[in-house]
Amino acid sequence: MAYIEAFLLYILVLLFIYLITFGIVVLFYMIYGYFKLSYVHLNNTSKQIYKEHLYTLIKHKIYKILTALYIIIFVVFYVNSLTNYTGKNRAYPQAKSYAVVGDFVYFWHSVGINMSLKTGFQKYARFINPEGILDTGVQKFQSFLLSRMYQYIPEDDGEREFWYYKYKQLYMAKIRYSPGSAANPHPRFSKIMNKMYDTSYKLYDKSFKDKVINNQRYVFIGQMSWYLSDNTAYYATYERMNYLKKLFLFMDDKELFQRNIDYAHLLNKVYLKMKNDKDVKKEFDKNPYNLGLFYAGILHTYDQYITYNSHNNINPCTSKEIKIFTNIVEDFYNWEFREKNSSFHNLNKREQKQIKWLYEATALSFSYGVATYMCEISLKYKDDVKLNKYDAYTRLPLYKNKREFKDLTFTLEEFTKFSNLENLLEEKEPKKQGLK
């Protein structure tokens, strides 16, 4: 029964999208032709002939060919997806029959998002969100599919969380969705992040009967890590102020910041799993862009952790966090720049540019300066890297120069006072005045 219902739902979605992609084009063409004829004041006989010509458009050979191709492509999509989901090492095939429909909807949903992002109009992608008018129908339909899938997946199996994230949260992380503006987000932003944190822990802690999804879940945890780590400061206050000042407020609340510490430990477990499990590493390599996001997310989280330790008079050089940070930085750099056969080279130029930016914005951070300048940790690649001014954190090597970032609303003096660097530097005067 589940297979039949899922197949009928697939047909309904197929027809709906067909009407949108083909029918609306014809409709607008007909409306355009009607007004054009009215403008040139053609007689009624000419208008009637033109209208009849428009009506026969759907019977045109090209139109029929496109329709046939459309049907063939998505019949093949359905068969391949269902075969893949019900193959070896797969579990709950009845639930997966609905996942085929969900993937089809998700595909077209992603097309709209990716078109917005690739064309540079990222602000328009924010209309594609769980609270937008255009997206309400999609979200309700996906919720309906999830309710059907949950009938065949036990409550204690993590696969429930896997599909929930894919259909309800994944695209929010992709477009870095935040209600309100970046400087003044809406209070419901924290509810979205709370649910995503909860999903991360459930994906890691729960067991999975499906062996394929059991490995894929780590990619999802890594993929959402950049979105969560980049928005942690918004827990502190919703007042309009500079992001770093919000982060300072966040770090001053030890109980609130404990979540960030726990999350750092979770991400490190995922990182070690990726390093030691070939199957998990293979899944990350299939999704190199998500691997780049994971590197950036875990580095950003640990950078905040190390800054927090420094703020609380814990010498970063004696903490294990700085060692974890430098190891991940080295792996990130090797994957991006030194390993000729790494999955990084499978990315297109636009994606490579974005990952390189993430490397400089997260790896070359406050903690990088602490490691190389204060702790004198030898990093093999430091001569290959040039520090740039990014809006992540103030670089420790610039501390002695008392310089300010012109693009931020805080000074180096404010940052060093907050991070307790003045006291820490008195314990160990750096030998160098900067990085190459």
ZAMARGU-4260 file (C-alpha; in steps of 0.2 Angstrom, whole numbers, plus 5000, padded with zeros to 4 digits):
<rodrens>
0) 5000/5000/5000 | 5014/5012/5004 | 5022/5009/4987 | 5006/5013/4978 | 5002/5029/4988
5) 5020/5035/4986 | 5020/5032/4967 | 5003/5041/4966 | 5010/5056/4976 | 5025/5056/4964
10) 5014/5057/4949 | 5004/5071/4957 | 5020/5081/4960 | 5026/5077/4943 | 5010/5084/4935
15) 5011/5099/4946 | 5028/5104/4941 | 5024/5100/4923 | 5010/5113/4924 | 5022/5126/4931
20) 5037/5123/4920 | 5027/5121/4904 | 5009/5127/4906 | 5014/5144/4913 | 5026/5148/4899
25) 5012/5145/4887 | 5000/5155/4897 | 5011/5170/4897 | 5015/5168/4879 | 4996/5168/4875
30) 4993/5184/4886 | 5008/5193/4878 | 5001/5188/4860 | 4983/5194/4865 | 4989/5212/4871
35) 5001/5213/4856 | 4987/5210/4844 | 4976/5223/4853 | 4990/5235/4852 | 4992/5234/4833
40) 4973/5235/4831 | 4971/5219/4820 | 4954/5215/4814 | 4944/5201/4823 | 4948/5188/4809
45) 4966/5190/4811 | 4965/5189/4830 | 4955/5173/4829 | 4968/5166/4817 | 4982/5170/4829
50) 4973/5164/4844 | 4970/5147/4836 | 4988/5147/4832 | 4993/5149/4850 | 4981/5135/4855
55) 4989/5123/4843 | 5006/5127/4852 | 5004/5113/4864 | 5002/5101/4849 | 5018/5107/4842
60) 5032/5093/4839 | 5045/5102/4849 | 5032/5104/4864 | 5028/5085/4863 | 5047/5081/4862
65) 5050/5091/4878 | 5036/5083/4887 | 5042/5066/4882 | 5059/5070/4888 | 5052/5077/4904
70) 5042/5061/4908 | 5057/5049/4903 | 5069/5059/4914 | 5059/5058/4930 | 5053/5040/4927
75) 5071/5035/4926 | 5074/5046/4942 | 5060/5037/4951 | 5066/5019/4946 | 5084/5023/4950
80) 5080/5031/4967 | 5069/5017/4972 | 5081/5004/4967 | 5095/5013/4977 | 5085/5015/4992
85) 5079/4997/4993 | 5096/4989/4988 | 5109/4980/4999 | 5112/4986/5017 | 5096/4997/5016
90) 5082/4997/5029 | 5064/5002/5029 | 5060/5001/5011 | 5042/5006/5013 | 5048/5022/5021
95) 5061/5025/5007 | 5047/5024/4994 | 5041/5041/5001 | 5059/5047/5002 | 5059/5046/4983
100) 5045/5058/4982 | 5053/5069/4995 | 5069/5069/4985 | 5060/5074/4970 | 5052/5089/4979
105) 5069/5093/4987 | 5077/5093/4970 | 5066/5107/4963 | 5067/5116/4979 | 5086/5116/4978
110) 5085/5122/4960 | 5077/5138/4966 | 5089/5140/4980 | 5105/5137/4969 | 5099/5148/4955
115) 5098/5162/4968 | 5115/5159/4975 | 5124/5156/4959 | 5117/5171/4951 | 5123/5182/4966
120) 5106/5187/4971 | 5107/5178/4988 | 5095/5190/4996 | 5081/5183/4985 | 5085/5166/4992
125) 5079/5171/5008 | 5062/5171/5002 | 5064/5152/5001 | 5063/5149/5019 | 5051/5140/5031
130) 5041/5156/5035 | 5040/5163/5017 | 5024/5163/5007 | 5032/5154/4992 | 5038/5140/5003
135) 5023/5136/5014 | 5016/5123/5003 | 5033/5114/5000 | 5035/5113/5019 | 5018/5106/5023
140) 5020/5093/5009 | 5037/5088/5016 | 5029/5087/5033 | 5016/5076/5026 | 5029/5064/5018
145) 5039/5063/5035 | 5023/5058/5044 | 5021/5044/5032 | 5039/5039/5033 | 5039/5039/5052
150) 5025/5025/5052 | 5038/5013/5045 | 5054/5019/5055 | 5055/5015/5074 | 5056/5030/5085
155) 5073/5025/5092 | 5081/5024/5075 | 5091/5040/5070 | 5085/5039/5052 | 5070/5049/5057
160) 5082/5064/5061 | 5091/5061/5045 | 5076/5064/5034 | 5070/5078/5045 | 5086/5087/5043
165) 5086/5084/5024 | 5069/5090/5020 | 5066/5103/5034 | 5083/5111/5039 | 5096/5107/5026
170) 5092/5121/5014 | 5091/5134/5029 | 5110/5129/5032 | 5113/5131/5013 | 5107/5149/5012
175) 5113/5153/5030 | 5095/5158/5033 | 5092/5170/5048 | 5075/5178/5051 | 5077/5197/5051
180) 5093/5205/5046 | 5111/5200/5050 | 5113/5214/5062 | 5096/5212/5070 | 5089/5195/5069
185) 5072/5190/5075 | 5071/5180/5092 | 5064/5165/5083 | 5081/5163/5075 | 5087/5154/5092
190) 5072/5142/5090 | 5078/5137/5073 | 5096/5135/5080 | 5090/5125/5095 | 5081/5113/5084
195) 5097/5111/5073 | 5108/5108/5088 | 5096/5095/5094 | 5096/5086/5077 | 5115/5086/5077
200) 5116/5077/5094 | 5102/5065/5089 | 5111/5061/5072 | 5127/5057/5082 | 5119/5048/5097
205) 5106/5037/5089 | 5108/5020/5081 | 5105/5017/5062 | 5099/5001/5055 | 5102/5007/5037
210) 5121/5005/5035 | 5122/5018/5021 | 5113/5032/5030 | 5124/5027/5046 | 5139/5034/5037
215) 5130/5049/5028 | 5124/5056/5044 | 5141/5062/5049 | 5141/5073/5033 | 5125/5081/5038
220) 5132/5085/5055 | 5148/5092/5047 | 5137/5102/5034 | 5127/5111/5047 | 5142/5115/5059
225) 5147/5131/5049 | 5129/5138/5050 | 5128/5135/5068 | 5146/5140/5073 | 5144/5156/5063
230) 5128/5161/5072 | 5131/5157/5090 | 5133/5175/5095 | 5115/5179/5092 | 5110/5169/5107
235) 5117/5183/5118 | 5105/5197/5113 | 5094/5203/5098 | 5099/5221/5100 | 5107/5229/5085
240) 5126/5229/5088 | 5142/5222/5081 | 5143/5203/5079 | 5159/5202/5090 | 5152/5213/5104
245) 5137/5200/5104 | 5150/5186/5105 | 5158/5194/5120 | 5141/5195/5129 | 5139/5176/5124
250) 5156/5172/5131 | 5152/5181/5147 | 5138/5169/5150 | 5147/5153/5156 | 5131/5143/5157
255) 5126/5149/5139 | 5143/5146/5132 | 5143/5128/5139 | 5133/5124/5124 | 5147/5129/5113
260) 5160/5119/5123 | 5149/5103/5121 | 5146/5106/5103 | 5165/5108/5100 | 5167/5091/5108
265) 5154/5083/5097 | 5162/5090/5081 | 5179/5083/5087 | 5171/5066/5089 | 5164/5067/5071
270) 5181/5074/5065 | 5190/5059/5073 | 5177/5047/5066 | 5181/5054/5048 | 5199/5052/5051
275) 5198/5034/5057 | 5184/5027/5047 | 5187/5024/5029 | 5168/5023/5025 | 5164/5039/5033
280) 5179/5048/5025 | 5173/5041/5008 | 5156/5049/5011 | 5164/5066/5015 | 5174/5065/4999
285) 5158/5062/4989 | 5153/5079/4996 | 5168/5089/4996 | 5159/5106/4998 | 5151/5099/5014
290) 5169/5093/5020 | 5175/5111/5017 | 5160/5118/5028 | 5164/5105/5041 | 5182/5111/5042
295) 5177/5129/5044 | 5163/5125/5056 | 5174/5115/5068 | 5188/5128/5067 | 5177/5142/5070
300) 5169/5133/5085 | 5186/5129/5093 | 5192/5147/5089 | 5178/5153/5100 | 5182/5140/5113
305) 5200/5146/5114 | 5196/5164/5115 | 5184/5159/5129 | 5198/5150/5138 | 5209/5165/5136
310) 5195/5177/5143 | 5194/5166/5158 | 5213/5167/5161 | 5216/5149/5155 | 5233/5150/5145
315) 5229/5143/5128 | 5246/5136/5126 | 5243/5123/5140 | 5225/5118/5134 | 5222/5103/5123
320) 5210/5114/5112 | 5225/5123/5104 | 5232/5106/5099 | 5216/5101/5091 | 5214/5117/5082
325) 5231/5116/5074 | 5229/5098/5069 | 5213/5102/5060 | 5221/5118/5052 | 5235/5107/5045
330) 5222/5094/5038 | 5212/5108/5031 | 5227/5116/5022 | 5234/5099/5016 | 5217/5094/5009
335) 5215/5111/5000 | 5232/5115/4994 | 5244/5101/4995 | 5235/5084/4991 | 5234/5084/4972
340) 5221/5070/4972 | 5210/5077/4986 | 5192/5079/4984 | 5194/5098/4985 | 5199/5098/4966
345) 5182/5090/4962 | 5174/5107/4966 | 5170/5120/4953 | 5179/5136/4953 | 5166/5146/4962
350) 5165/5133/4976 | 5184/5132/4977 | 5184/5151/4979 | 5172/5150/4993 | 5181/5136/5003
355) 5197/5146/5001 | 5189/5161/5009 | 5182/5150/5023 | 5200/5144/5026 | 5207/5161/5028
360) 5192/5167/5038 | 5192/5152/5051 | 5210/5144/5050 | 5219/5161/5050 | 5210/5167/5066
365) 5214/5173/5083 | 5219/5155/5088 | 5231/5153/5073 | 5240/5169/5080 | 5240/5162/5098
370) 5247/5145/5091 | 5261/5152/5080 | 5265/5168/5089 | 5263/5165/5107 | 5264/5146/5109
375) 5277/5145/5096 | 5269/5129/5088 | 5278/5125/5072 | 5266/5124/5058 | 5273/5117/5042
380) 5264/5128/5030 | 5265/5145/5039 | 5277/5152/5026 | 5264/5148/5012 | 5251/5159/5020
385) 5248/5177/5021 | 5237/5184/5034 | 5223/5195/5028 | 5211/5207/5036 | 5195/5197/5038
390) 5180/5200/5049 | 5183/5185/5059 | 5194/5190/5074 | 5208/5202/5077 | 5225/5193/5073
395) 5236/5192/5088 | 5252/5196/5078 | 5245/5214/5075 | 5243/5217/5094 | 5259/5226/5097
400) 5256/5237/5083 | 5240/5244/5091 | 5231/5244/5074 | 5212/5244/5071 | 5202/5236/5058
405) 5193/5250/5048 | 5179/5238/5043 | 5174/5234/5061 | 5167/5244/5076 | 5179/5238/5089
410) 5197/5241/5092 | 5212/5229/5095 | 5213/5236/5113 | 5195/5231/5116 | 5198/5214/5110
415) 5214/5211/5119 | 5206/5217/5135 | 5192/5205/5133 | 5203/5190/5128 | 5214/5194/5143
420) 5229/5194/5131 | 5238/5208/5141 | 5240/5196/5156 | 5245/5181/5146 | 5258/5190/5136
425) 5266/5196/5152 | 5269/5178/5156 | 5277/5174/5139 | 5284/5189/5129 | 5283/5184/5110
430) 5299/5183/5101 | 5292/5188/5084 | 5282/5203/5079 | 5271/5195/5066 | 5269/5181/5054
435) 5275/5180/5037
</rodrens>
